[in-house]
Amino acid sequence: MPRASTPLPVLVFDGDCAICSTLARFVERRVRRAAGDFTVAPWQELDLAALGLSEEQCIEALQWVARNGQVSSAQNAVARTLWTGHVWWRPFAAVIWTPGINQLAAVIYRWVADNRHRLPGGTPACSMPPAQRDAAHG
């Protein structure tokens, strides 16, 4: 269900994950046309309740919150980001939304998310449950 409107769409990523942080910087530099198109921010720095999100959602997957408050997660958040960026990214978004491809993208997204701590640039925090992360930050 959509939440109250937000000033800009927001791409919400896990700031504890080096892979997520690297990809967020790529989005800021290469995908987004201008800073006024959408915000890219780690969930750790946001008022999640105001965005209609929980820590668990943000740890589980990338989140996109549209201006109207509608939330898209995982591969659909990737597609929303690409669609909102430079026009040449739109064909990639359309492919991700294609039935069949979207389900395959979901499987691939889940595998990468579940194994990101094992991938180059992954950090131990990527594999920690939320309660352990809170203790590590505390």
Backbone bond lengths (Angstrom), bond angles and torsions (degrees), N, CA, C in turn:
res aa  C-N    CA-C-N  psi(-1)  N-CA   C-N-CA  omega(-1)  CA-C   N-CA-C  phi
1 M - - - 1.452 - - 1.528 108.71 -
2 P 1.328 117.18 132.79 1.464 120.00 -180.00 1.523 112.11 -63.69
3 R 1.309 116.79 147.74 1.463 124.15 177.85 1.525 108.36 -99.65
4 A 1.318 115.42 -177.71 1.463 120.23 175.89 1.525 108.73 -57.90
5 S 1.309 116.06 154.03 1.460 119.40 -176.63 1.525 111.61 -65.99
6 T 1.340 114.62 151.03 1.461 121.29 176.84 1.523 107.77 -112.37
7 P 1.359 117.90 153.11 1.460 119.91 -177.99 1.531 112.15 -60.06
8 L 1.322 117.22 -41.56 1.460 122.39 177.20 1.519 107.70 -134.87
9 P 1.322 117.85 153.34 1.461 117.39 169.55 1.530 108.45 -59.47
10 V 1.323 116.06 151.89 1.457 120.96 -177.84 1.523 109.64 -128.98
11 L 1.330 116.13 128.27 1.457 122.49 170.84 1.521 105.84 -96.60
12 V 1.319 116.74 117.09 1.462 122.79 -174.09 1.526 108.69 -108.34
13 F 1.333 115.69 122.98 1.461 120.74 -178.30 1.519 110.13 -126.77
14 D 1.321 116.37 172.97 1.460 122.73 -179.84 1.518 109.30 -89.56
15 G 1.319 116.52 107.00 1.458 121.62 -178.36 1.516 114.19 -70.43
16 D 1.333 117.80 -12.38 1.463 120.78 176.68 1.525 111.95 -82.34
17 C 1.299 116.91 -12.80 1.469 121.81 -176.19 1.530 109.49 -99.62
18 A 1.326 115.74 121.88 1.467 119.92 179.94 1.521 111.42 -64.22
19 I 1.329 117.15 -36.42 1.474 120.15 178.80 1.523 109.73 -64.21
20 C 1.333 116.31 -47.84 1.473 120.73 179.47 1.527 111.08 -60.99
21 S 1.323 115.81 -42.55 1.469 120.24 -179.67 1.524 111.43 -64.56
22 T 1.324 116.99 -40.84 1.467 121.25 177.85 1.524 110.61 -63.45
23 L 1.338 115.99 -45.03 1.466 119.41 179.45 1.527 111.30 -66.76
24 A 1.328 117.62 -34.11 1.470 120.41 177.07 1.526 110.80 -63.63
25 R 1.333 116.29 -41.28 1.481 119.17 177.14 1.532 110.42 -64.25
26 F 1.339 117.51 -38.45 1.463 121.06 176.79 1.529 110.07 -60.81
27 V 1.322 116.44 -44.05 1.467 120.55 178.51 1.524 110.24 -60.41
28 E 1.322 116.85 -44.07 1.467 120.26 -179.62 1.526 111.39 -62.82
29 R 1.321 117.43 -39.78 1.472 120.76 -175.51 1.528 114.17 -87.00
30 R 1.325 117.50 -35.06 1.466 119.86 -169.11 1.524 115.51 -115.46
31 V 1.319 117.20 -27.44 1.463 120.03 -176.39 1.523 110.82 -95.67
32 R 1.320 116.06 -50.32 1.464 120.79 -177.88 1.517 109.60 -69.31
33 R 1.325 116.27 135.45 1.471 120.68 178.22 1.511 111.10 -72.92
34 A 1.338 116.55 -46.92 1.468 122.32 -178.16 1.523 108.35 -149.05
35 A 1.324 116.42 156.05 1.460 121.10 -178.18 1.528 111.92 -58.09
36 G 1.321 117.84 -27.49 1.458 121.67 -179.79 1.512 114.76 -77.24
37 D 1.343 117.83 -4.17 1.469 120.50 179.65 1.525 111.89 -74.99
38 F 1.317 115.65 -47.00 1.463 121.72 177.54 1.515 109.22 -163.89
39 T 1.320 114.85 159.48 1.454 122.03 179.10 1.524 108.61 -94.73
40 V 1.329 116.51 143.76 1.461 122.72 173.76 1.530 105.53 -119.91
41 A 1.340 117.10 117.99 1.461 119.10 -174.42 1.521 111.49 -149.23
42 P 1.345 115.60 146.39 1.462 119.18 174.22 1.524 109.96 -72.33
43 W 1.315 116.09 143.37 1.466 119.32 -178.54 1.518 112.09 -61.36
44 Q 1.323 116.93 -26.08 1.455 120.93 -178.06 1.529 112.42 -65.40
45 E 1.329 118.29 -17.16 1.463 122.46 -177.83 1.527 112.93 -107.98
46 L 1.320 117.51 7.73 1.462 120.59 -174.24 1.524 112.10 -113.92
47 D 1.320 115.46 158.28 1.457 121.84 170.48 1.522 105.97 -85.75
48 L 1.321 115.56 92.20 1.468 120.66 -174.07 1.521 112.27 -62.91
49 A 1.320 117.30 -38.90 1.465 120.36 -179.96 1.532 110.61 -59.55
50 A 1.325 116.95 -40.37 1.470 120.45 179.44 1.525 111.38 -64.94
51 L 1.329 116.22 -26.67 1.473 120.67 179.03 1.527 112.19 -90.97
52 G 1.334 116.50 -4.65 1.461 119.76 -178.20 1.512 112.70 76.63
53 L 1.343 117.31 27.55 1.455 122.25 -177.92 1.528 110.50 -119.60
54 S 1.319 115.00 160.46 1.463 121.40 173.57 1.530 108.50 -117.46
55 E 1.331 116.15 161.10 1.465 120.07 175.22 1.516 110.18 -57.87
56 E 1.322 117.07 -41.38 1.462 121.01 -178.45 1.531 111.16 -59.26
57 Q 1.323 117.09 -44.27 1.466 120.29 177.74 1.521 110.62 -59.44
58 C 1.326 115.90 -42.78 1.466 120.93 -175.27 1.523 112.27 -72.97
59 I 1.327 116.97 -30.74 1.455 120.41 175.79 1.525 109.56 -74.52
60 E 1.309 116.09 -36.75 1.468 122.28 -178.08 1.526 112.69 -67.09
61 A 1.338 117.13 -39.65 1.462 119.52 -173.29 1.529 111.37 -163.18
62 L 1.314 114.61 160.91 1.457 123.22 171.13 1.527 107.81 -59.11
63 Q 1.329 117.12 143.37 1.460 121.48 -179.58 1.526 110.17 -126.11
64 W 1.298 116.58 141.77 1.461 123.86 173.71 1.522 106.83 -121.20
65 V 1.322 117.07 123.81 1.458 121.43 176.35 1.522 106.63 -113.39
66 A 1.326 115.69 114.49 1.468 121.95 -178.27 1.527 110.09 -74.90
67 R 1.324 116.36 167.87 1.471 121.61 178.42 1.528 111.64 -54.05
68 N 1.333 116.20 -36.33 1.464 120.04 -178.59 1.527 112.46 -83.42
69 G 1.345 117.86 3.24 1.449 122.06 178.05 1.512 114.89 90.49
70 Q 1.334 117.22 -4.83 1.464 119.76 178.67 1.526 109.72 -66.18
71 V 1.328 116.18 134.15 1.458 122.23 -177.20 1.526 110.00 -105.18
72 S 1.323 115.76 134.21 1.462 123.41 171.72 1.523 106.95 -121.92
73 S 1.326 116.81 141.40 1.456 121.49 -176.95 1.521 111.78 -122.36
74 A 1.324 114.68 161.06 1.468 123.98 171.55 1.528 111.18 54.54
75 Q 1.341 117.38 -127.54 1.463 120.85 -175.93 1.525 111.74 -63.71
76 N 1.328 117.71 -28.50 1.466 120.15 178.07 1.533 111.13 -72.85
77 A 1.329 117.05 -30.58 1.469 120.19 173.74 1.525 109.92 -67.99
78 V 1.327 116.18 -38.92 1.472 120.17 175.82 1.526 109.58 -60.24
79 A 1.334 116.41 -47.27 1.466 120.27 -178.92 1.531 111.57 -62.40
80 R 1.334 117.79 -42.63 1.476 120.82 178.41 1.532 110.47 -61.04
81 T 1.335 115.68 -40.97 1.461 120.13 178.97 1.522 110.28 -62.11
82 L 1.324 116.62 -48.36 1.466 120.67 -179.51 1.527 111.18 -63.18
83 W 1.319 117.12 -39.73 1.467 121.38 -179.01 1.528 111.28 -65.15
84 T 1.325 117.00 -33.97 1.455 121.96 -176.70 1.525 112.24 -84.70
85 G 1.325 116.72 -16.10 1.462 121.39 -179.34 1.517 113.03 -80.79
86 H 1.322 115.25 -156.82 1.467 120.94 177.15 1.518 110.32 -53.16
87 V 1.308 116.26 144.99 1.467 122.00 -174.84 1.534 112.24 -57.46
88 W 1.332 117.56 -31.04 1.468 118.35 -178.19 1.524 112.86 -70.36
89 W 1.327 119.64 -10.61 1.464 122.49 174.77 1.521 112.05 -84.94
90 R 1.326 117.83 -16.31 1.468 121.19 -175.61 1.525 114.25 -59.54
91 P 1.329 119.81 -39.00 1.479 117.44 177.05 1.533 112.82 -59.58
92 F 1.329 117.58 -34.20 1.466 120.28 177.75 1.525 110.50 -66.98
93 A 1.337 116.28 -39.21 1.466 119.91 176.93 1.521 110.36 -63.09
94 A 1.331 116.31 -44.59 1.468 120.60 -179.86 1.532 111.02 -60.77
95 V 1.321 117.24 -39.12 1.465 120.55 178.07 1.526 110.09 -63.72
96 I 1.328 117.17 -44.11 1.469 120.78 -179.75 1.529 110.50 -60.84
97 W 1.319 118.09 -37.06 1.467 121.37 -179.36 1.523 113.90 -78.00
98 T 1.312 118.17 -10.93 1.463 121.26 -178.57 1.532 110.10 -63.16
99 P 1.343 117.15 129.15 1.470 118.71 177.57 1.536 110.61 -54.29
100 G 1.283 115.93 141.12 1.465 121.09 -175.61 1.517 110.11 90.60
101 I 1.319 116.38 -54.73 1.466 120.46 176.41 1.524 109.36 -67.63
102 N 1.335 117.04 -38.99 1.456 120.36 179.93 1.529 110.73 -61.45
103 Q 1.322 116.77 -41.13 1.462 120.05 178.95 1.531 110.68 -66.90
104 L 1.324 117.33 -39.54 1.463 121.40 176.58 1.531 109.96 -65.59
105 A 1.326 116.76 -42.12 1.468 120.76 177.54 1.524 110.58 -61.60
106 A 1.323 117.59 -35.74 1.467 121.25 177.71 1.523 110.97 -64.02
107 V 1.326 116.97 -42.64 1.470 121.15 179.12 1.528 109.86 -64.56
108 I 1.330 116.51 -45.41 1.468 120.59 179.55 1.534 110.20 -63.90
109 Y 1.331 116.43 -45.47 1.469 120.23 178.85 1.521 110.19 -57.28
110 R 1.330 116.95 -48.26 1.466 120.94 -178.15 1.527 111.51 -60.97
111 W 1.345 116.99 -41.57 1.462 120.56 179.67 1.532 109.92 -62.30
112 V 1.325 117.18 -47.27 1.469 120.57 179.72 1.525 109.78 -62.41
113 A 1.334 117.78 -45.88 1.468 120.80 -179.15 1.530 111.24 -61.93
114 D 1.326 116.90 -41.33 1.458 120.56 -179.15 1.523 113.03 -71.04
115 N 1.315 116.71 -22.61 1.470 120.71 -175.88 1.521 113.67 -115.67
116 R 1.316 118.11 11.84 1.464 120.75 -174.54 1.513 113.09 -61.01
117 H 1.322 118.39 -28.47 1.469 120.74 177.95 1.525 111.65 -69.14
118 R 1.341 117.20 -16.73 1.466 121.84 178.83 1.531 112.58 -95.80
119 L 1.306 116.90 -13.28 1.461 121.90 -175.91 1.526 110.51 -85.00
120 P 1.336 117.05 158.18 1.469 119.19 177.42 1.527 110.44 -56.07
121 G 1.306 116.17 128.36 1.459 121.27 -178.66 1.511 113.08 92.63
122 G 1.334 117.26 -8.70 1.455 120.61 178.37 1.520 110.42 -68.25
123 T 1.312 116.38 152.48 1.458 121.29 179.55 1.521 109.09 -122.12
124 P 1.331 117.92 159.21 1.465 119.89 177.33 1.533 112.73 -57.17
125 A 1.323 117.67 -32.66 1.470 120.73 179.55 1.528 111.61 -59.84
126 C 1.332 116.91 -27.67 1.462 120.40 -179.34 1.522 112.45 -62.38
127 S 1.333 117.57 -25.73 1.459 119.91 -178.32 1.519 113.23 -100.51
128 M 1.324 117.91 -1.40 1.467 121.01 -178.10 1.521 111.47 -80.54
129 P 1.349 116.54 139.43 1.464 119.23 170.48 1.531 109.58 -66.68
130 P 1.340 118.04 159.21 1.464 121.20 -177.19 1.533 114.31 -51.78
131 A 1.342 119.41 -42.75 1.457 121.75 -177.47 1.535 111.06 -62.36
132 Q 1.332 116.75 -39.96 1.465 119.85 178.24 1.519 111.39 -68.68
133 R 1.329 117.27 -35.92 1.465 120.13 178.17 1.519 110.03 -62.96
134 D 1.352 115.69 -43.76 1.472 119.81 -179.91 1.521 110.12 -60.02
135 A 1.336 117.57 -42.02 1.461 121.66 179.68 1.523 110.97 -65.31
136 A 1.353 116.56 -38.04 1.471 120.91 179.90 1.531 111.07 -67.70
137 H 1.353 117.19 -33.19 1.464 121.02 178.88 1.512 112.21 -81.18
138 G 1.353 116.94 -25.69 1.451 122.01 -173.07 1.455 112.14 -70.32
